[in-house]
Amino acid sequence: MPPRWPRKPDRNDPDYRRLDDRMNFAVHVALFAAFNSGIWFFRTLYHTNWSWAAWVTGTWALILLAHAIYIFAIANYSLVPSKDSPTKSS
């Protein structure tokens, strides 16, 4: 059974943004694993010398690492004031 969000999803909710970013990262990891395992599987199966395969995997791995650093170390999930809420100056 898939997890359920206990309240109405709102992009201004810090917990929802954190969960959404982590789910997007999980999709990114899954695509990386599926695509790159396919490249290396067929490279080995056909005994080809695809020099670009290492570049694709390495570049994508660096992008994935940057994504992970952003999600787990840099991203600020503090409460974002909505446009409808009154501010201190009003």
C-alpha positions as CSV (number, residue, x, y, z in Angstrom):
1,M,0.0,0.0,0.0
2,P,1.5,3.4,-1.0
3,P,2.1,5.9,1.7
4,R,-0.6,8.5,2.3
5,W,-0.1,12.2,3.0
6,P,-2.1,13.0,6.2
7,R,-3.3,16.4,5.0
8,K,-4.0,18.3,1.8
9,P,-0.7,18.5,-0.2
10,D,0.6,22.0,-0.2
11,R,4.0,23.0,-1.8
12,N,4.3,25.6,1.0
13,D,4.4,22.9,3.6
14,P,8.1,22.2,4.5
15,D,7.5,18.5,5.2
16,Y,5.7,18.0,1.9
17,R,8.5,19.8,0.0
18,R,11.1,17.6,1.7
19,L,9.2,14.5,0.8
20,D,8.6,15.6,-2.8
21,D,12.3,16.4,-3.3
22,R,13.4,13.1,-1.9
23,M,10.9,11.2,-4.1
24,N,12.2,13.1,-7.2
25,F,15.7,12.1,-6.1
26,A,14.6,8.5,-5.8
27,V,13.3,8.6,-9.4
28,H,16.6,10.2,-10.5
29,V,18.5,7.3,-8.9
30,A,16.2,4.7,-10.5
31,L,16.6,6.2,-13.9
32,F,20.4,6.3,-13.5
33,A,20.5,2.7,-12.4
34,A,18.2,1.4,-15.2
35,F,19.8,3.4,-18.0
36,N,23.4,2.8,-17.1
37,S,23.0,-0.8,-16.3
38,G,21.4,-1.2,-19.7
39,I,24.4,0.6,-21.4
40,W,26.9,-1.6,-19.6
41,F,24.9,-4.8,-20.1
42,F,24.8,-4.3,-23.9
43,R,28.4,-3.1,-24.0
44,T,29.5,-6.3,-22.4
45,L,27.0,-8.5,-24.3
46,Y,28.2,-7.3,-27.7
47,H,31.9,-6.9,-26.8
48,T,31.8,-3.4,-28.1
49,N,34.2,-0.6,-27.2
50,W,31.8,2.2,-26.5
51,S,34.2,4.9,-25.1
52,W,31.2,7.2,-24.6
53,A,29.6,4.8,-22.0
54,A,32.1,5.8,-19.3
55,W,31.6,9.5,-20.0
56,V,27.8,9.1,-19.9
57,T,28.0,7.2,-16.6
58,G,30.6,9.5,-15.0
59,T,28.8,12.7,-16.0
60,W,25.4,11.4,-14.8
61,A,27.0,10.2,-11.6
62,L,28.4,13.6,-10.9
63,I,25.0,15.2,-11.6
64,L,23.4,12.7,-9.3
65,L,25.9,13.5,-6.6
66,A,25.2,17.2,-7.0
67,H,21.5,16.5,-6.7
68,A,22.1,14.5,-3.5
69,I,24.2,17.2,-2.0
70,Y,21.5,19.8,-2.7
71,I,18.7,17.6,-1.4
72,F,20.4,16.4,1.8
73,A,22.7,19.3,2.7
74,I,21.8,22.6,1.1
75,A,18.0,22.7,0.6
76,N,16.2,25.0,3.0
77,Y,12.8,23.5,4.0
78,S,11.7,26.3,6.3
79,L,8.2,27.6,6.2
80,V,7.5,29.7,3.1
81,P,5.0,32.5,3.8
82,S,2.0,32.2,1.4
83,K,0.7,35.2,-0.6
84,D,-2.6,35.0,1.2
85,S,-1.2,35.2,4.7
86,P,-0.9,38.7,6.3
87,T,2.6,40.1,6.8
88,K,4.0,42.0,9.8
89,S,3.9,45.2,7.9
90,S,0.1,45.1,7.3
